[in-house]
Amino acid sequence: MHRALLLITLWMGVVFVSHAQTIRIATFNVSMEASNYLPKDVQPQGHELFENLAFGKHQQIRNIAEIIQRVRPDIILLNEFDYTEDEAKGVKAFINNYLAVSQEGIESINYPYYYSAPVNTGVPSGVDLNHNGKNTDNGGDTFAFGLYPGQYGMVLLSRYPIESEQVRTFQHFLWKDMPNGLLSSVQAEDGTDWYSPQAKAVFRLSSKSHWDVPIRINGNVIHILASHPTPPVFDGPENRNGKRNHDEIRFWVDYISGSAKADYIYDDQGAFGGISSEAFVILGDLNASAEEGDAYKDGIQALLSHDAINANMIPTSKGATLHTKNSVYAATHTAFWRMRADYVLPSTKLGEVTDSGVFWPIPQDPLYRLIQNRQASSDHRLVWVDVQLEAGQK
């Protein structure tokens, strides 16, 4: 369906053979974090997901696995998948106990390569971030909201080898180090700075992390740029989350823009600068729409209109159109709560975009059972794009 395509061209009696390969790249906010498996009034401890991954029997997780098996992406980012250092309990358990097992008769799918790393959610900052005079609030004073370290983490799954030694992460990049960032504009109602000098000195930009993960696909290397910016809500008039969301998205704009704009960026290993390749895909739940919602529109607009981004083919679904009949943007929605939030954005130099879509069956479809409510799978939908790779990407 989306594999290698052999092209044979005859010209002046000579046969030229080229090998073009189409790959499917996806993103899916799976809502696989501990509180999802508990009543609303019960505080999660952080182990709940891993208990449900152990035996392969949880129906909601089985439905998520079935969606992935039906779409069959070659590379997929999972947002809101709790992080654990014990991969056997986390990502490996999901792969082995759910994805590698046929769900409802659908062919199983195997991802021999994956990437998982720590995130900022639930990590205590030691400073007052929610402006209440204390520095010990669980969730409020962590580097990003989370009731335990690793909540709302990320996992990247791949059918192709990940060049692990070349991965760059930006978990510890400080917000204050972004030139002309919006941190200094976060102010209390009395006009004073929301964040103290002590808070600014340690506050990290990424609410989860930013990753640059190179994947080798035969003779090509493509870079997966993965993130999950904070929702631009759950704050007050100071709009600290809206401004952070903007700058988390701006980070990628600068990262792909070349040395002049990216010189300030440093990774967790201390290396400076932006991406070294023109072959990349930006993936993730960006929690922002250029047309709807509460985000600063210019942040996501700058990304979508960037010269290096191919945003021409917007993934759509008939299911989303029927879900919100009074919106002209409905077909592009990727979340139950009626907005385009999740993105697969290939670079213009990666190759031709040949197809795209959002897994959102209509109510009359038997597969509607997989997304009919929050408990069926997630409040987000899997988004995918097919790209025919240009040969020799580095």
Sequence and secondary structure as in RCSB ss.txt:
>XXXX:A:sequence
MHRALLLITLWMGVVFVSHAQTIRIATFNVSMEASNYLPKDVQPQGHELFENLAFGKHQQIRNIAEIIQRVRPDI
ILLNEFDYTEDEAKGVKAFINNYLAVSQEGIESINYPYYYSAPVNTGVPSGVDLNHNGKNTDNGGDTFAFGLYPG
QYGMVLLSRYPIESEQVRTFQHFLWKDMPNGLLSSVQAEDGTDWYSPQAKAVFRLSSKSHWDVPIRINGNVIHIL
ASHPTPPVFDGPENRNGKRNHDEIRFWVDYISGSAKADYIYDDQGAFGGISSEAFVILGDLNASAEEGDAYKDGI
QALLSHDAINANMIPTSKGATLHTKNSVYAATHTAFWRMRADYVLPSTKLGEVTDSGVFWPIPQDPLYRLIQNRQ
ASSDHRLVWVDVQLEAGQK
>XXXX:A:secstr
  SEEEEEEEETTEEEEEEEEEEEEEEEEEEESGGGGS TTS   S HHHHHHSSS  HHHHHHHHHHHHH  SE
EEEEEE   S TTTTHHHHIIIIITS STT       EEEE   SBT B SS  SSSS S  TTTTBSBS SSTT
TT EEEEESS B GGG EE TT BGGGSTT SGGG B TTSSBSS HHHHHH BS SS  EEEEEEETTEEEEEE
E     S SS TT HHHHHHHHHHHHHHHHTS HHHHTT B TTS BS  S S EEEEEE    SSSSSS HHHH
HHHHT TTB  SS    HHHHHH TT TTGGG  BTTTB  EEEEEBTTTEEEEEEEE    TTSGGGGGTSSTT
TS SB  EEEEEEE TT  
